[in-house]
Amino acid sequence: MSALPSAITLSGIFIYPVKSLGGISLPAANLTPLGLQHDRRWLIVDERNRFLTQREHAEMALLAVEPAYNGFLLRHRQRPELLPLYVPFEATPERTLFVTIWDDMVFAWRGAPEADEWLSEALGQTCKLVYMSDMVRREVDPDKPELNPTGTLVSFADGYPYLLASEESLAELNARLAEPVPMNRFRPNLVVRGLDTADAEMQWANFQIGGHAFRSVRGCGRCVVTTIDQATAQKNSTSEPLRTLATYRKQGNKIMFGQNVTGPASGQLRVGDAVVLG
């Protein structure tokens, strides 16, 4: 095993406690069988118990997530009359139901009734807040065992327990844009810096962060969420940055940015950890 030519380090760690809502930047995070601890363990579903995301509901970007003791606060960026809502990191199994996320039907625990009421008011439709317990087994790519030979699990994330991107790849994209975009458009869990060339992480296979083994599975195809300003919920009228990304990061019919990654079931990462290939 050899170190990368230049000193590459982990420069950012992010969790998104509620899928498709705002993220929290952390100095350190624990690794679990489902990804980073507390990442995307909560999900908002509609009356049919089907998941909601910014793809169809851009206004979800207006719900900021702030750290709090043993949980987090949800705050509406444009409606101060809605007092912040406290949500614990974990729910209790007092109320349960099955929910649908993509093609998966998953057993979930209900959040508090006041959370349902707050979200329904904030989003203008009947909503429920649900939690994925440690007992749930949602496998990565169950129909593609060649991509997931060890039966890796995932939370309510789209497909994989970790998404990795580099500061250099974002800088390359921003150099091509009339108006630069922040990293939060791409919602990564792990951000690295120190690459010799932009997009070099797209070629990684096996690597370590802070001595913990990770594996790149495939690039991440991007969607309309990248065109949504996470502070205002406004979509870019010219479909940027997707339009520019498509000029140099298109594979087949997908526009790529960042890598889907699997990792160990335990351990801890810290900002500043060294990245090693091999």
Secondary structure as the mmCIF struct_conf table of DSSP 4:
data_model
#
loop_
_struct_conf.conf_type_id
_struct_conf.id
_struct_conf.beg_label_comp_id
_struct_conf.beg_label_asym_id
_struct_conf.beg_label_seq_id
_struct_conf.end_label_comp_id
_struct_conf.end_label_asym_id
_struct_conf.end_label_seq_id
STRN STRN1 SER A 2 ALA A 3
BEND BEND1 PRO A 5 SER A 6
STRN STRN2 THR A 9 ILE A 15
BEND BEND2 PRO A 17 PRO A 17
STRN STRN3 VAL A 18 VAL A 18
TURN_TY1_P TURN_TY1_P1 LYS A 19 SER A 20
BEND BEND3 LEU A 21 LEU A 21
STRN STRN4 ILE A 24 LEU A 26
BEND BEND4 PRO A 27 PRO A 27
STRN STRN5 ALA A 28 THR A 32
TURN_TY1_P TURN_TY1_P2 PRO A 33 LEU A 34
STRN STRN6 GLY A 35 LEU A 36
TURN_TY1_P TURN_TY1_P3 GLN A 37 ARG A 40
STRN STRN7 TRP A 42 VAL A 45
TURN_TY1_P TURN_TY1_P4 GLU A 47 ARG A 48
BEND BEND5 ASN A 49 ASN A 49
STRN STRN8 ARG A 50 PHE A 51
TURN_TY1_P TURN_TY1_P5 GLN A 54 GLU A 56
HELX_RH_3T_P HELX_RH_3T_P1 ALA A 58 LEU A 62
STRN STRN9 LEU A 63 ALA A 68
TURN_TY1_P TURN_TY1_P6 TYR A 69 ASN A 70
STRN STRN10 GLY A 71 HIS A 76
BEND BEND6 ARG A 77 GLN A 78
TURN_TY1_P TURN_TY1_P7 PRO A 80 GLU A 81
BEND BEND7 LEU A 82 LEU A 82
STRN STRN11 LEU A 85 PRO A 88
BEND BEND8 PHE A 89 GLU A 90
TURN_TY1_P TURN_TY1_P8 PRO A 93 GLU A 94
BEND BEND9 ARG A 95 ARG A 95
STRN STRN12 THR A 96 ILE A 101
TURN_TY1_P TURN_TY1_P9 TRP A 102 ASP A 103
STRN STRN13 ASP A 104 ARG A 110
HELX_RH_AL_P HELX_RH_AL_P1 PRO A 113 LEU A 123
TURN_TY1_P TURN_TY1_P10 GLY A 124 GLY A 124
BEND BEND10 GLN A 125 GLN A 125
STRN STRN14 LYS A 128 TYR A 131
TURN_TY1_P TURN_TY1_P11 ASP A 134 MET A 135
STRN STRN15 GLU A 139 GLU A 139
BEND BEND11 VAL A 140 ASP A 141
TURN_TY1_P TURN_TY1_P12 PRO A 142 ASP A 143
TURN_TY1_P TURN_TY1_P13 PRO A 145 LEU A 147
TURN_TY1_P TURN_TY1_P14 PRO A 149 THR A 150
STRN STRN16 LEU A 153 LEU A 153
BEND BEND12 PHE A 156 GLY A 159
BEND BEND13 PRO A 161 PRO A 161
STRN STRN17 TYR A 162 SER A 166
HELX_RH_AL_P HELX_RH_AL_P2 GLU A 167 ARG A 176
BEND BEND14 ALA A 178 GLU A 179
HELX_RH_3T_P HELX_RH_3T_P2 MET A 183 ARG A 185
TURN_TY1_P TURN_TY1_P15 PHE A 186 PHE A 186
BEND BEND15 ASN A 189 ASN A 189
STRN STRN18 LEU A 190 ARG A 193
BEND BEND16 ASP A 196 THR A 197
TURN_TY1_P TURN_TY1_P16 ALA A 198 ASP A 199
HELX_RH_3T_P HELX_RH_3T_P3 ALA A 200 GLN A 203
STRN STRN19 ASN A 206 ILE A 209
TURN_TY1_P TURN_TY1_P17 GLY A 210 GLY A 211
STRN STRN20 HIS A 212 GLY A 221
HELX_LH_PP_P HELX_LH_PP_P1 ARG A 222 ARG A 222
HELX_RH_3T_P HELX_RH_3T_P4 VAL A 224 THR A 227
STRN STRN21 ILE A 228 ILE A 228
TURN_TY1_P TURN_TY1_P18 GLN A 230 THR A 232
HELX_LH_PP_P HELX_LH_PP_P2 GLN A 234 GLN A 234
STRN STRN22 LYS A 235 LYS A 235
HELX_LH_PP_P HELX_LH_PP_P3 ASN A 236 ASN A 236
TURN_TY1_P TURN_TY1_P19 SER A 237 THR A 238
TURN_TY1_P TURN_TY1_P20 GLU A 240 PRO A 241
HELX_RH_AL_P HELX_RH_AL_P3 LEU A 242 LEU A 245
TURN_TY1_P TURN_TY1_P21 ALA A 246 TYR A 248
BEND BEND17 ARG A 249 ARG A 249
STRN STRN23 LYS A 250 GLN A 251
TURN_TY1_P TURN_TY1_P22 GLY A 252 ASN A 253
STRN STRN24 LYS A 254 THR A 262
BEND BEND18 ALA A 265 SER A 266
STRN STRN25 GLN A 268 ARG A 270
TURN_TY1_P TURN_TY1_P23 VAL A 271 GLY A 272
STRN STRN26 ALA A 274 ALA A 274
STRN STRN27 VAL A 275 LEU A 277
#
